[in-house]
């Protein structure tokens, strides 16, 4: 088995990269990643705008590091990944298995101690997850296992939208470079990275649209929009756009279901660079509205809702604008060619 310190597969990709800026990005990242102690701050600055179709192979090791799944100390990577695969297989064996019930345990028992009762509950949750996974853009069977195992270990009810997050993570890990030393650990790594992400995201799924938590998220979003573009904010209010309707979908899964897969991964590249992802998602969402400013200002309710439900934006520009807003909240530095109203 290859050593995890070996990142030769990244060097191989340099030959096929056309953009000079991408060559510099890969070369500089390789230098950082080949250090015995990876400089996480420097790596974050290097990749904060995300990866495109020439540099996406960096995503595997970078996400593992920025999520905290792998430590900065490179010599520990192999031990951690091997151990986690072993732990994952044990968790699967312990939690996904056929019913093994005692003779005095009746199949119709509703007791919380009943093996039959727990088995049927597991099957019900598994069935619900499978139905939702079959509707995602990535129907990999590993998604169902990852979701079921996470919900069971955390004693959490499965909620629609979790499937989109798990599908994104699983798809990303499943498409590792053929020469990558991480390839054979795609499923176990995906599970543990999904678990890390859900630590930050769990409250989103536990809050209803009418909950105080969600209302506070919408308030922060509308306050930010009003601060950076009061005219756009007031126009959307005047045509009776309910921010809660589209914010619910955007916030609950961090835009995981609103763009083509490559654009979604690019947005998540940026999100993963931030400790407070719930804060940065507000800036990304306001940046989306700024990008769509002209047609939104020209339209009425139906036009606005169509634009907000079928997003067509330049994701790279949206991310760049979000960073500008985060730094000083001065809008239109990237979209200044759009007509002001």
MARLO-815826 format. One record per residue (C-alpha): residue number from 1; residue in one letter; x, y, z. Coordinates in Angstrom, 3 decimals. Layout:
# MARLO-815826
<pos = NUM code = A east = X north = Y up = Z>
...
# end
This chain:
# MARLO-815826
<pos = 1 code = X east = 0.000 north = 0.000 up = 0.000>
<pos = 2 code = X east = 1.252 north = 3.464 up = -0.823>
<pos = 3 code = X east = 2.424 north = 5.723 up = 1.934>
<pos = 4 code = X east = 0.055 north = 8.619 up = 2.591>
<pos = 5 code = X east = 3.042 north = 10.947 up = 2.569>
<pos = 6 code = X east = 3.333 north = 10.215 up = -1.155>
<pos = 7 code = X east = 1.454 north = 12.833 up = -3.178>
<pos = 8 code = X east = 3.050 north = 11.894 up = -6.491>
<pos = 9 code = X east = -0.363 north = 11.588 up = -8.159>
<pos = 10 code = X east = -0.720 north = 15.380 up = -7.782>
<pos = 11 code = X east = 2.591 north = 15.909 up = -9.598>
<pos = 12 code = X east = 1.345 north = 13.697 up = -12.434>
<pos = 13 code = X east = -1.652 north = 15.972 up = -12.983>
<pos = 14 code = X east = 0.571 north = 19.020 up = -13.551>
<pos = 15 code = X east = 1.249 north = 17.843 up = -17.102>
<pos = 16 code = X east = -2.399 north = 18.227 up = -18.105>
<pos = 17 code = X east = -3.059 north = 21.633 up = -16.484>
<pos = 18 code = X east = -3.448 north = 24.485 up = -18.976>
<pos = 19 code = X east = -3.964 north = 27.557 up = -16.785>
<pos = 20 code = X east = -0.789 north = 29.016 up = -15.336>
<pos = 21 code = X east = -2.632 north = 30.110 up = -12.189>
<pos = 22 code = X east = -3.756 north = 26.511 up = -11.617>
<pos = 23 code = X east = -0.202 north = 25.227 up = -12.054>
<pos = 24 code = X east = 0.940 north = 27.680 up = -9.373>
<pos = 25 code = X east = -1.913 north = 26.608 up = -7.077>
<pos = 26 code = X east = -1.078 north = 22.916 up = -7.358>
<pos = 27 code = X east = 2.682 north = 23.457 up = -6.971>
<pos = 28 code = X east = 2.229 north = 25.675 up = -3.907>
<pos = 29 code = X east = -0.270 north = 23.283 up = -2.323>
<pos = 30 code = X east = 2.047 north = 20.334 up = -2.870>
<pos = 31 code = X east = 4.822 north = 22.255 up = -1.090>
<pos = 32 code = X east = 2.547 north = 22.888 up = 1.889>
<pos = 33 code = X east = 1.176 north = 19.330 up = 1.954>
<pos = 34 code = X east = 4.643 north = 17.776 up = 1.796>
<pos = 35 code = X east = 5.731 north = 19.489 up = 5.007>
<pos = 36 code = X east = 5.897 north = 17.246 up = 8.069>
<pos = 37 code = X east = 3.599 north = 19.741 up = 9.822>
<pos = 38 code = X east = 1.078 north = 21.171 up = 7.340>
<pos = 39 code = X east = 0.461 north = 24.902 up = 7.756>
<pos = 40 code = X east = -3.350 north = 24.898 up = 7.879>
<pos = 41 code = X east = -3.645 north = 28.692 up = 7.842>
<pos = 42 code = X east = -1.464 north = 28.969 up = 4.753>
<pos = 43 code = X east = -3.352 north = 26.119 up = 3.072>
<pos = 44 code = X east = -6.683 north = 27.823 up = 3.800>
<pos = 45 code = X east = -5.503 north = 31.081 up = 2.236>
<pos = 46 code = X east = -4.227 north = 29.187 up = -0.790>
<pos = 47 code = X east = -7.478 north = 27.322 up = -1.551>
<pos = 48 code = X east = -10.196 north = 29.670 up = -0.249>
<pos = 49 code = X east = -11.613 north = 30.288 up = -3.744>
<pos = 50 code = X east = -11.987 north = 26.556 up = -4.366>
<pos = 51 code = X east = -10.945 north = 24.138 up = -7.095>
<pos = 52 code = X east = -11.947 north = 23.873 up = -10.741>
<pos = 53 code = X east = -11.852 north = 20.978 up = -13.192>
<pos = 54 code = X east = -8.042 north = 21.241 up = -13.447>
<pos = 55 code = X east = -7.284 north = 21.316 up = -9.724>
<pos = 56 code = X east = -10.078 north = 19.219 up = -8.187>
<pos = 57 code = X east = -7.678 north = 16.394 up = -7.285>
<pos = 58 code = X east = -6.384 north = 18.585 up = -4.451>
<pos = 59 code = X east = -9.832 north = 18.526 up = -2.870>
<pos = 60 code = X east = -9.419 north = 15.053 up = -1.346>
<pos = 61 code = X east = -6.537 north = 15.763 up = 0.994>
<pos = 62 code = X east = -7.456 north = 19.444 up = 1.511>
<pos = 63 code = X east = -11.008 north = 18.727 up = 2.721>
<pos = 64 code = X east = -9.751 north = 16.029 up = 5.072>
<pos = 65 code = X east = -7.317 north = 18.518 up = 6.586>
<pos = 66 code = X east = -9.573 north = 21.580 up = 6.781>
<pos = 67 code = X east = -12.418 north = 19.568 up = 8.319>
<pos = 68 code = X east = -10.032 north = 18.353 up = 11.005>
<pos = 69 code = X east = -10.362 north = 14.710 up = 9.990>
<pos = 70 code = X east = -6.615 north = 14.560 up = 9.379>
<pos = 71 code = X east = -4.199 north = 16.375 up = 11.711>
<pos = 72 code = X east = -1.502 north = 18.747 up = 10.434>
<pos = 73 code = X east = 1.163 north = 16.176 up = 11.341>
<pos = 74 code = X east = 1.536 north = 14.216 up = 8.137>
<pos = 75 code = X east = 3.188 north = 11.161 up = 9.672>
<pos = 76 code = X east = -0.082 north = 10.395 up = 11.528>
<pos = 77 code = X east = -2.337 north = 10.254 up = 8.461>
<pos = 78 code = X east = -1.877 north = 6.590 up = 7.580>
<pos = 79 code = X east = -2.462 north = 5.370 up = 11.135>
<pos = 80 code = X east = -5.635 north = 7.443 up = 11.509>
<pos = 81 code = X east = -7.170 north = 6.434 up = 8.190>
<pos = 82 code = X east = -6.410 north = 2.743 up = 8.669>
<pos = 83 code = X east = -7.825 north = 2.787 up = 12.196>
<pos = 84 code = X east = -10.949 north = 4.651 up = 11.102>
<pos = 85 code = X east = -11.636 north = 2.153 up = 8.352>
<pos = 86 code = X east = -11.394 north = -0.631 up = 10.917>
<pos = 87 code = X east = -13.714 north = 1.272 up = 13.287>
<pos = 88 code = X east = -16.190 north = 1.966 up = 10.492>
<pos = 89 code = X east = -16.384 north = -1.701 up = 9.490>
<pos = 90 code = X east = -17.006 north = -2.649 up = 13.119>
<pos = 91 code = X east = -19.798 north = -0.055 up = 13.400>
<pos = 92 code = X east = -21.413 north = -1.422 up = 10.239>
<pos = 93 code = X east = -21.258 north = -4.997 up = 11.579>
<pos = 94 code = X east = -22.747 north = -3.933 up = 14.917>
<pos = 95 code = X east = -25.547 north = -1.727 up = 13.625>
<pos = 96 code = X east = -26.602 north = -3.006 up = 10.203>
<pos = 97 code = X east = -27.563 north = -6.634 up = 10.652>
<pos = 98 code = X east = -30.581 north = -8.959 up = 10.454>
<pos = 99 code = X east = -32.928 north = -9.396 up = 13.403>
<pos = 100 code = X east = -31.567 north = -11.692 up = 16.136>
<pos = 101 code = X east = -34.289 north = -11.865 up = 18.741>
<pos = 102 code = X east = -34.783 north = -13.819 up = 21.935>
<pos = 103 code = X east = -37.438 north = -16.555 up = 22.012>
<pos = 104 code = X east = -39.610 north = -14.620 up = 24.475>
<pos = 105 code = X east = -39.424 north = -11.437 up = 22.383>
<pos = 106 code = X east = -42.669 north = -11.081 up = 20.426>
<pos = 107 code = X east = -42.478 north = -9.513 up = 16.916>
<pos = 108 code = X east = -45.368 north = -7.155 up = 17.778>
<pos = 109 code = X east = -43.838 north = -5.951 up = 21.024>
<pos = 110 code = X east = -43.658 north = -2.172 up = 21.430>
<pos = 111 code = X east = -41.199 north = -2.311 up = 24.316>
<pos = 112 code = X east = -38.080 north = -0.153 up = 23.892>
<pos = 113 code = X east = -36.080 north = -3.209 up = 24.986>
<pos = 114 code = X east = -37.592 north = -5.408 up = 22.283>
<pos = 115 code = X east = -35.110 north = -6.470 up = 19.613>
<pos = 116 code = X east = -37.998 north = -6.934 up = 17.178>
<pos = 117 code = X east = -39.337 north = -3.450 up = 17.851>
<pos = 118 code = X east = -35.901 north = -1.885 up = 17.344>
<pos = 119 code = X east = -35.347 north = -3.961 up = 14.206>
<pos = 120 code = X east = -38.610 north = -2.775 up = 12.622>
<pos = 121 code = X east = -37.804 north = 0.848 up = 13.511>
<pos = 122 code = X east = -34.401 north = 0.456 up = 11.858>
<pos = 123 code = X east = -36.020 north = -1.002 up = 8.735>
<pos = 124 code = X east = -38.499 north = 1.861 up = 8.587>
<pos = 125 code = X east = -35.716 north = 4.443 up = 8.775>
<pos = 126 code = X east = -33.615 north = 2.535 up = 6.235>
<pos = 127 code = X east = -36.572 north = 2.465 up = 3.827>
<pos = 128 code = X east = -37.145 north = 6.211 up = 4.176>
<pos = 129 code = X east = -33.457 north = 6.939 up = 3.561>
<pos = 130 code = X east = -33.366 north = 4.664 up = 0.511>
<pos = 131 code = X east = -36.362 north = 6.464 up = -1.030>
<pos = 132 code = X east = -34.697 north = 9.858 up = -0.627>
<pos = 133 code = X east = -31.301 north = 8.622 up = -1.825>
<pos = 134 code = X east = -32.955 north = 7.235 up = -4.970>
<pos = 135 code = X east = -34.058 north = 10.817 up = -5.773>
<pos = 136 code = X east = -30.627 north = 12.421 up = -5.335>
<pos = 137 code = X east = -28.184 north = 13.039 up = -8.174>
<pos = 138 code = X east = -25.883 north = 10.439 up = -6.633>
<pos = 139 code = X east = -27.615 north = 7.125 up = -5.875>
<pos = 140 code = X east = -24.500 north = 5.365 up = -4.566>
<pos = 141 code = X east = -25.615 north = 2.666 up = -2.110>
<pos = 142 code = X east = -22.953 north = 3.787 up = 0.349>
<pos = 143 code = X east = -24.967 north = 6.944 up = 1.028>
<pos = 144 code = X east = -27.772 north = 4.907 up = 2.601>
<pos = 145 code = X east = -25.353 north = 3.098 up = 4.904>
<pos = 146 code = X east = -23.623 north = 6.317 up = 5.941>
<pos = 147 code = X east = -26.905 north = 8.111 up = 6.704>
<pos = 148 code = X east = -28.435 north = 5.182 up = 8.565>
<pos = 149 code = X east = -25.333 north = 4.596 up = 10.658>
<pos = 150 code = X east = -24.958 north = 8.277 up = 11.556>
<pos = 151 code = X east = -28.625 north = 8.621 up = 12.566>
<pos = 152 code = X east = -28.530 north = 5.450 up = 14.639>
<pos = 153 code = X east = -25.298 north = 6.298 up = 16.461>
<pos = 154 code = X east = -26.523 north = 9.821 up = 17.214>
<pos = 155 code = X east = -30.062 north = 8.639 up = 18.106>
<pos = 156 code = X east = -31.371 north = 11.163 up = 15.619>
<pos = 157 code = X east = -34.383 north = 10.996 up = 13.331>
<pos = 158 code = X east = -33.480 north = 11.053 up = 9.655>
<pos = 159 code = X east = -34.656 north = 14.270 up = 7.962>
<pos = 160 code = X east = -34.887 north = 14.943 up = 4.239>
<pos = 161 code = X east = -31.979 north = 17.102 up = 3.112>
<pos = 162 code = X east = -29.408 north = 15.035 up = 4.989>
<pos = 163 code = X east = -29.347 north = 12.831 up = 1.881>
<pos = 164 code = X east = -28.129 north = 15.744 up = -0.254>
<pos = 165 code = X east = -25.240 north = 16.441 up = 2.122>
<pos = 166 code = X east = -24.247 north = 12.777 up = 2.345>
<pos = 167 code = X east = -24.538 north = 12.419 up = -1.444>
<pos = 168 code = X east = -22.210 north = 15.370 up = -1.972>
<pos = 169 code = X east = -19.607 north = 14.032 up = 0.454>
<pos = 170 code = X east = -19.821 north = 10.452 up = -0.837>
<pos = 171 code = X east = -19.636 north = 11.469 up = -4.487>
<pos = 172 code = X east = -16.586 north = 13.584 up = -3.802>
<pos = 173 code = X east = -14.734 north = 10.832 up = -1.915>
<pos = 174 code = X east = -15.801 north = 8.149 up = -4.400>
<pos = 175 code = X east = -14.089 north = 9.992 up = -7.262>
<pos = 176 code = X east = -10.578 north = 10.008 up = -5.852>
<pos = 177 code = X east = -7.686 north = 9.890 up = -8.293>
<pos = 178 code = X east = -6.901 north = 6.294 up = -9.321>
<pos = 179 code = X east = -3.357 north = 6.690 up = -7.963>
<pos = 180 code = X east = -4.443 north = 8.373 up = -4.742>
<pos = 181 code = X east = -3.562 north = 6.498 up = -1.536>
<pos = 182 code = X east = -6.961 north = 7.601 up = -0.188>
<pos = 183 code = X east = -9.027 north = 5.787 up = -2.839>
<pos = 184 code = X east = -9.632 north = 2.526 up = -0.983>
<pos = 185 code = X east = -10.800 north = 4.428 up = 2.125>
<pos = 186 code = X east = -13.499 north = 6.474 up = 0.364>
<pos = 187 code = X east = -16.480 north = 5.071 up = 2.287>
<pos = 188 code = X east = -15.055 north = 5.198 up = 5.811>
<pos = 189 code = X east = -13.514 north = 8.640 up = 5.227>
<pos = 190 code = X east = -16.834 north = 9.885 up = 3.827>
<pos = 191 code = X east = -18.661 north = 8.672 up = 6.934>
<pos = 192 code = X east = -16.337 north = 10.393 up = 9.396>
<pos = 193 code = X east = -16.160 north = 13.617 up = 7.384>
<pos = 194 code = X east = -19.959 north = 13.616 up = 7.105>
<pos = 195 code = X east = -20.099 north = 13.209 up = 10.895>
<pos = 196 code = X east = -17.806 north = 16.216 up = 11.355>
<pos = 197 code = X east = -19.931 north = 18.353 up = 9.030>
<pos = 198 code = X east = -23.143 north = 17.298 up = 10.747>
<pos = 199 code = X east = -21.727 north = 18.497 up = 14.074>
<pos = 200 code = X east = -22.045 north = 22.019 up = 12.659>
<pos = 201 code = X east = -25.148 north = 21.368 up = 10.587>
<pos = 202 code = X east = -27.252 north = 19.247 up = 12.958>
<pos = 203 code = X east = -29.116 north = 22.243 up = 14.410>
<pos = 204 code = X east = -30.337 north = 23.128 up = 10.893>
<pos = 205 code = X east = -32.193 north = 19.839 up = 10.620>
<pos = 206 code = X east = -33.534 north = 20.002 up = 14.158>
<pos = 207 code = X east = -35.116 north = 23.426 up = 13.634>
<pos = 208 code = X east = -38.513 north = 23.861 up = 11.992>
<pos = 209 code = X east = -39.295 north = 26.799 up = 9.731>
<pos = 210 code = X east = -41.292 north = 28.388 up = 12.541>
<pos = 211 code = X east = -38.593 north = 27.815 up = 15.169>
<pos = 212 code = X east = -36.723 north = 30.583 up = 16.944>
<pos = 213 code = X east = -33.404 north = 29.246 up = 15.583>
<pos = 214 code = X east = -34.504 north = 29.453 up = 11.962>
<pos = 215 code = X east = -36.177 north = 32.832 up = 12.386>
<pos = 216 code = X east = -32.925 north = 34.171 up = 13.819>
<pos = 217 code = X east = -31.003 north = 32.893 up = 10.773>
<pos = 218 code = X east = -33.455 north = 34.631 up = 8.446>
<pos = 219 code = X east = -33.230 north = 37.839 up = 10.501>
<pos = 220 code = X east = -29.423 north = 37.871 up = 10.217>
<pos = 221 code = X east = -29.660 north = 37.271 up = 6.493>
<pos = 222 code = X east = -32.220 north = 40.042 up = 5.899>
<pos = 223 code = X east = -30.297 north = 42.466 up = 8.128>
<pos = 224 code = X east = -27.126 north = 41.839 up = 6.114>
<pos = 225 code = X east = -28.959 north = 42.293 up = 2.807>
<pos = 226 code = X east = -30.547 north = 45.519 up = 4.053>
<pos = 227 code = X east = -27.147 north = 46.816 up = 5.131>
<pos = 228 code = X east = -25.357 north = 46.139 up = 1.846>
<pos = 229 code = X east = -28.255 north = 46.825 up = -0.541>
<pos = 230 code = X east = -31.271 north = 48.536 up = 1.070>
<pos = 231 code = X east = -32.948 north = 49.167 up = -2.308>
<pos = 232 code = X east = -32.897 north = 45.483 up = -3.251>
<pos = 233 code = X east = -34.083 north = 44.518 up = 0.215>
<pos = 234 code = X east = -36.979 north = 46.979 up = 0.096>
<pos = 235 code = X east = -37.968 north = 45.944 up = -3.428>
<pos = 236 code = X east = -38.181 north = 42.265 up = -2.465>
<pos = 237 code = X east = -40.305 north = 43.221 up = 0.535>
<pos = 238 code = X east = -42.547 north = 45.401 up = -1.653>
<pos = 239 code = X east = -43.299 north = 42.526 up = -4.068>
<pos = 240 code = X east = -44.035 north = 40.292 up = -1.053>
<pos = 241 code = X east = -41.127 north = 37.867 up = -1.379>
<pos = 242 code = X east = -41.043 north = 35.729 up = 1.763>
<pos = 243 code = X east = -37.360 north = 35.284 up = 2.640>
<pos = 244 code = X east = -38.157 north = 32.220 up = 4.732>
<pos = 245 code = X east = -39.271 north = 30.237 up = 1.685>
<pos = 246 code = X east = -35.952 north = 30.204 up = -0.162>
<pos = 247 code = X east = -33.764 north = 30.664 up = 2.939>
<pos = 248 code = X east = -35.060 north = 27.387 up = 4.349>
<pos = 249 code = X east = -33.788 north = 25.449 up = 1.351>
<pos = 250 code = X east = -30.503 north = 27.371 up = 1.124>
<pos = 251 code = X east = -29.626 north = 27.245 up = 4.808>
<pos = 252 code = X east = -30.693 north = 23.745 up = 5.845>
<pos = 253 code = X east = -28.143 north = 21.949 up = 3.623>
<pos = 254 code = X east = -25.743 north = 24.827 up = 2.880>
<pos = 255 code = X east = -26.764 north = 25.109 up = -0.804>
<pos = 256 code = X east = -26.020 north = 21.409 up = -1.373>
<pos = 257 code = X east = -29.051 north = 20.952 up = -3.636>
<pos = 258 code = X east = -29.246 north = 24.226 up = -5.547>
<pos = 259 code = X east = -26.477 north = 24.005 up = -8.166>
<pos = 260 code = X east = -24.815 north = 21.588 up = -10.546>
<pos = 261 code = X east = -22.499 north = 19.250 up = -8.671>
<pos = 262 code = X east = -19.252 north = 20.977 up = -9.680>
<pos = 263 code = X east = -20.593 north = 24.383 up = -8.635>
<pos = 264 code = X east = -21.836 north = 22.929 up = -5.352>
<pos = 265 code = X east = -18.412 north = 21.477 up = -4.612>
<pos = 266 code = X east = -16.856 north = 24.869 up = -5.384>
<pos = 267 code = X east = -19.189 north = 26.538 up = -2.874>
<pos = 268 code = X east = -18.328 north = 23.910 up = -0.277>
<pos = 269 code = X east = -14.616 north = 24.467 up = -0.924>
<pos = 270 code = X east = -15.195 north = 28.021 up = 0.293>
<pos = 271 code = X east = -17.428 north = 26.999 up = 3.205>
<pos = 272 code = X east = -14.947 north = 24.449 up = 4.502>
<pos = 273 code = X east = -12.308 north = 27.174 up = 4.752>
<pos = 274 code = X east = -14.396 north = 28.863 up = 7.466>
<pos = 275 code = X east = -14.710 north = 27.933 up = 11.117>
<pos = 276 code = X east = -18.150 north = 29.553 up = 11.311>
<pos = 277 code = X east = -19.819 north = 28.063 up = 8.256>
<pos = 278 code = X east = -23.277 north = 29.198 up = 9.377>
<pos = 279 code = X east = -22.027 north = 32.790 up = 9.264>
<pos = 280 code = X east = -20.381 north = 32.514 up = 5.860>
<pos = 281 code = X east = -23.477 north = 30.935 up = 4.287>
<pos = 282 code = X east = -25.268 north = 34.256 up = 4.946>
<pos = 283 code = X east = -22.627 north = 36.112 up = 2.950>
<pos = 284 code = X east = -22.812 north = 33.599 up = 0.122>
<pos = 285 code = X east = -26.602 north = 33.876 up = -0.038>
<pos = 286 code = X east = -26.579 north = 37.684 up = -0.004>
<pos = 287 code = X east = -23.930 north = 37.556 up = -2.743>
<pos = 288 code = X east = -26.289 north = 35.396 up = -4.820>
<pos = 289 code = X east = -28.975 north = 38.075 up = -4.535>
<pos = 290 code = X east = -26.472 north = 40.778 up = -5.528>
<pos = 291 code = X east = -25.517 north = 38.763 up = -8.593>
<pos = 292 code = X east = -29.201 north = 38.516 up = -9.553>
<pos = 293 code = X east = -29.879 north = 42.132 up = -8.614>
<pos = 294 code = X east = -30.868 north = 43.498 up = -12.021>
<pos = 295 code = X east = -33.508 north = 40.872 up = -12.934>
<pos = 296 code = X east = -34.776 north = 40.885 up = -9.345>
<pos = 297 code = X east = -35.230 north = 44.654 up = -9.407>
<pos = 298 code = X east = -37.017 north = 44.438 up = -12.774>
<pos = 299 code = X east = -39.332 north = 41.602 up = -11.750>
<pos = 300 code = X east = -42.434 north = 40.972 up = -9.720>
<pos = 301 code = X east = -43.148 north = 38.182 up = -7.224>
<pos = 302 code = X east = -43.370 north = 35.313 up = -9.735>
<pos = 303 code = X east = -40.242 north = 36.412 up = -11.591>
<pos = 304 code = X east = -38.284 north = 36.713 up = -8.334>
<pos = 305 code = X east = -39.324 north = 33.293 up = -7.038>
<pos = 306 code = X east = -38.370 north = 31.651 up = -10.347>
<pos = 307 code = X east = -34.922 north = 33.263 up = -10.193>
<pos = 308 code = X east = -34.420 north = 32.229 up = -6.563>
<pos = 309 code = X east = -35.606 north = 28.658 up = -7.044>
<pos = 310 code = X east = -33.677 north = 28.032 up = -10.292>
<pos = 311 code = X east = -30.335 north = 29.635 up = -9.528>
<pos = 312 code = X east = -28.158 north = 30.531 up = -12.499>
<pos = 313 code = X east = -25.092 north = 32.429 up = -11.314>
<pos = 314 code = X east = -21.340 north = 32.533 up = -11.796>
<pos = 315 code = X east = -20.339 north = 30.661 up = -8.650>
<pos = 316 code = X east = -16.733 north = 31.868 up = -8.714>
<pos = 317 code = X east = -17.865 north = 35.503 up = -8.751>
<pos = 318 code = X east = -20.431 north = 34.819 up = -6.027>
<pos = 319 code = X east = -17.728 north = 33.369 up = -3.764>
<pos = 320 code = X east = -15.372 north = 36.288 up = -4.441>
<pos = 321 code = X east = -18.152 north = 38.761 up = -3.668>
<pos = 322 code = X east = -18.987 north = 36.913 up = -0.445>
<pos = 323 code = X east = -15.381 north = 37.349 up = 0.721>
<pos = 324 code = X east = -15.510 north = 41.053 up = -0.062>
<pos = 325 code = X east = -18.736 north = 41.401 up = 1.905>
<pos = 326 code = X east = -17.233 north = 39.488 up = 4.810>
<pos = 327 code = X east = -14.228 north = 41.813 up = 4.911>
<pos = 328 code = X east = -15.851 north = 45.215 up = 4.608>
<pos = 329 code = X east = -19.440 north = 44.813 up = 3.420>
<pos = 330 code = X east = -18.930 north = 46.980 up = 0.329>
<pos = 331 code = X east = -21.155 north = 45.571 up = -2.418>
<pos = 332 code = X east = -20.860 north = 45.709 up = -6.204>
<pos = 333 code = X east = -17.073 north = 45.496 up = -6.329>
<pos = 334 code = X east = -17.465 north = 42.532 up = -8.663>
<pos = 335 code = X east = -20.930 north = 43.171 up = -10.037>
<pos = 336 code = X east = -20.466 north = 46.883 up = -10.694>
<pos = 337 code = X east = -21.126 north = 46.371 up = -14.396>
<pos = 338 code = X east = -24.739 north = 45.666 up = -13.506>
<pos = 339 code = X east = -27.188 north = 48.532 up = -13.734>
<pos = 340 code = X east = -27.919 north = 50.284 up = -10.476>
<pos = 341 code = X east = -31.533 north = 51.188 up = -9.775>
# end
